[in-house]
Amino acid sequence: MKYTLMHKDDPVAEFDFDEKRSGLKKIITVYSKELMPPGSMNIDGTCTKKSFEVWWNERSMPKDKAGVDYLLSCICLKNISQLKLKGMALSLQDCYWMRKSDVDLKWKSVNFFENEFSNDVSSILYGMKFDAYGFDLRSPENTTAGYTKKYWNYNNGQITLIKTGNSPYRQQPLNDAVFSEICKRLEFDYVHYDVYMDKDLPFSKCDCFTSTDIEFIPASAIMRLFNKEKNVSDLQHYVNCCEKLGITDTFSFLSQMFTIDRIMNNDDRNYSDFGLLRDSNTLKYLKHAPLFGCGNSLGYYLPIKDIANPKTKWGGTPFAKTSYERLFLLNNMPKYNFDRLESIEIFANNTYSMSKKTMNIPRITAVIDMLKKNIEECASMQKNN
């Protein structure tokens, strides 16, 4: 089956996908190398099946995400690739999409920024009510990465991302609110999250920061645009890539990201959780995307005894094994006024106390103690830098 990759209304490339499993068989032709998705071609400018599949596979919900097998069985599909093609691979990340080569559709009538999309996919994934007949697979969930329970909502042109938390503590949405408040006080560029309660469970919501004119290009794709020089670290390579694209304040941005990740003890940052914003009309790179994605932090999945245990091992993060080690990667870090966080425990306590069903007083105390310790650690490192 022939499909055409589109960027808005411009044909980018034509592909042959297997009709039974929707796997990519071959690239038929590339109409515009300039419009090819960042990170989908080799460094020498060629586009191969292997190079394109890296981008195609990244543009997807994880195949082992909870609920995916049930979702595919409900709609009688075999894999995520089929699901993406059925939904035209539309996304709220950028302006790329797939259409059957013999079908004449226009960007104006299908894109998620200007047209209401279906919640059928998210309804099946997260156990919400859905119509058992006539599934509409045009959903941004098909191309949204990450394991966190979240779904997009369209309401009169306003697009928001709704996130819930994992059992038993449901802590991630509450962490989002604390993250927002800390970024606000330290004057970082960030995505703001609001928290609300529904049936005694916490949810966070934030506005979509992309549009039909502004695209988000993740760091994973940025780092594939240029050859990595010998003996250059991943961090320096990312900085070099950004500079070649006209973005020169990368160290300053990374300093903010490293600092907030350390304060929040975020051990779930990955190369799709930060990146650059690009003008979808001129293809010019504009600036770093605002900070986001800090819900999986502050021991959200751990029992109280492990949160308070100094021997607890935390997961990996980009550029270093831990968020603590990353603080040592940047010389001459900008000075932040940590005095503005002096009473953050009051805000944090009020926030976590909203969820009485999942966050008891001992857990709240352990989380806030960790938060305060991390802030003191960052402030101390700044003084000694």
Sequence and secondary structure as in RCSB ss.txt:
>XXXX:A:sequence
MKYTLMHKDDPVAEFDFDEKRSGLKKIITVYSKELMPPGSMNIDGTCTKKSFEVWWNERSMPKDKAGVDYLLSCI
CLKNISQLKLKGMALSLQDCYWMRKSDVDLKWKSVNFFENEFSNDVSSILYGMKFDAYGFDLRSPENTTAGYTKK
YWNYNNGQITLIKTGNSPYRQQPLNDAVFSEICKRLEFDYVHYDVYMDKDLPFSKCDCFTSTDIEFIPASAIMRL
FNKEKNVSDLQHYVNCCEKLGITDTFSFLSQMFTIDRIMNNDDRNYSDFGLLRDSNTLKYLKHAPLFGCGNSLGY
YLPIKDIANPKTKWGGTPFAKTSYERLFLLNNMPKYNFDRLESIEIFANNTYSMSKKTMNIPRITAVIDMLKKNI
EECASMQKNN
>XXXX:A:secstr
 EEEEEETTEEEEEEEE TTT  EEEEEEES TTTS TTSS TTS   HHHHHHHHHHSS  TTSTTHHHHHHHT
T SSHHHHHHHTTT  SSSSEEEEETT    HHHH TTTS    HHHHHHTT    SSS     GGGG   SS E
EEEEETTEEEEEE   TTT  HHHHHHHHHHHHHHHT  B   EEEEETTEEEEEEE    SSEEEEEHHHHTTS
S   TT  HHHHHHHHHHHTT   HHHHHHHHHHHHHHTT     TTSSEEEEETTT  EEEE  B    S TTT
TS HHHHS TT     BTTBSSHHHHTTS SS     GGGGTTHHHHHHHHHTT TTT  HHHHHHHHHHHHHHH
HHHHHHHHH 
